Amino acid sequence: MTFHAKFSGYADPAFHAQGLYFGGEWHRGGGIAVLDPSTGKKIAEVADATAEDALRAVDAADAAAAGWRATPARQRSEILRRWFQLMIQHAEELATLIALENGKALPDARGEVAYAAEFFRWYAEEATRIPGEFRHTPSGSHHILVDHEPIGIAVLITPWNFPAAMATRKIGPALAAGCTVILKPASETPLTAYAMARLGEEAGVPPGVVNVLTTSNPSGVTNAMLADPRVRKLSFTGSTGVGRILLAEAAKSVVSCSMELGGNAPFLVFDDADLEAALDGAMIAKMRNAGEACTAANRFYVQAGIHDAFVAGLTARMAALKIGPGYDPQTQCGPMITRNAVKKIDRLVSDAIAAGARATTGGKPLEESGYFYPPTVLENVPTGASIAREEIFGPVAPVYRFDTDEEAVNLANDTEYGLAAYVYTRDLKRAMRVGKCLETGMLGINRGLMSDPAAPFGGVKQSGLGREGGVTGILEFMEAKYYAVDY
Ligand code: NAP
């Protein structure tokens, strides 16, 4: 059996390598190789958009904009709902495709598909509940009427770590709001984005409402679109470094920006925590997507009284994980996305060990043709090590010891990031007190997973601007219009 024969229907890479998608048509081309990170071998080739292609996609989004804006909310809602149903119907194929191009283990990929589809269901519901306001002026001079209008054409840029969910978390609210979009997925995982476009077509998304471009020149393509006055929104998910560059670029034409950027999540375990629950939570917070998540626990701060038991428990659980290709049903920890990702993790771990840390399991890259790094636990990590400052984005759990609540809070806040944090304690008062002091957009209290389409997702400090999901996520794609009314 050939390699591709194992992956049929929506899981077949060849099915999604048909060209750029704009104006409801596939524009043929190649140029970007998509690799299987578990072998480093090419599985498909997708089209490579130029800046001119990007402007043609803006033309398509513009041609569809008035019609989509005028489409009744109920109708937009029903299209999103059908898209949700199609994702669920093809969930196993989509999960396999994600596991193949991204490398994450199948259970994680299945979780992602369910999470991703839920954004379409949630925003199918929210599409029909767009809020407005009516107020009286304090002076009595007139009345204040506030409407929300679609902001206009939106450029959506997504990372490789959640190729389906990061796209639906933007497309769902944008379409619900009445905007047309151009999605630029990450070069490592374009197939899932094209698969989503196919399902959207099947769901009845009109031509030009959703357009998808892959490119090896992300800055040239994005800058061309941001300079076009018809583009009014940039919604970006990715690293803080690229976010800063895009904010500067968007400033030139004052394009509205939503930024979901990097994280450096602290995971605080207090002496009074339920140890087994904290270990369960730690495994989810660390090992979902093999650590390649923006919300991944990056620093474990554990109080002295529970520290040794926590390290022993975490070491046993991490050492027991089965490593392999994501699409192998036995795999619990898949490969990293690229060889460079493995090199970065190796550098952070080696530096920490050189500074006095000890690996209780793992600690060195695996010598395989794929991009594998083993689950690793580090203890005695100096708090000043680079692993405490940088996003690890891999299956490495550095553990630090602390004594007092105040010390834990200071350590947790000692970062430019502020996306997610976790607290484990049986004392809810303590959790809320500590939670109030933590500089974070999201806090898991006795939970290792916080993502939910119905909740506002986003960070403070250099982890981002704005929120996705929840009831406010749709407003990121709308402008408030105030009518001063006298009658
Ligand atoms: P990245 O390198 O910042 O890339 C993200 C996206 O931006 C990709 O589509 C990339 O395209 C594109 N890009 C890169 N340089 C660009 C430029 N100059 N102009 C326009 N687009 C550009 O991030 P990543 O490595 O894919 O993803 C990992 C990062 O995303 C981590 O920092 C993680 O924390 C963050 N993340 C945040 C959230 C959140 O919700 N806060 C969620 C998931 C991930 P190419 O692929 O073609 O380079």
Boltz pocket constraint, residues with backbone or C-beta under 6 A from the ligand:
constraints:
  - pocket:
      binder: B
      contacts: [[A, 157], [A, 158], [A, 159], [A, 160], [A, 161], [A, 162], [A, 166], [A, 184], [A, 185], [A, 186], [A, 187], [A, 188], [A, 215], [A, 216], [A, 218], [A, 219], [A, 220], [A, 222], [A, 237], [A, 238], [A, 239], [A, 240], [A, 242], [A, 243], [A, 245], [A, 246], [A, 259], [A, 260], [A, 261], [A, 262], [A, 263], [A, 293], [A, 294], [A, 295], [A, 391], [A, 419], [A, 458], [A, 459], [A, 463], [A, 464]]
      max_distance: 6.0
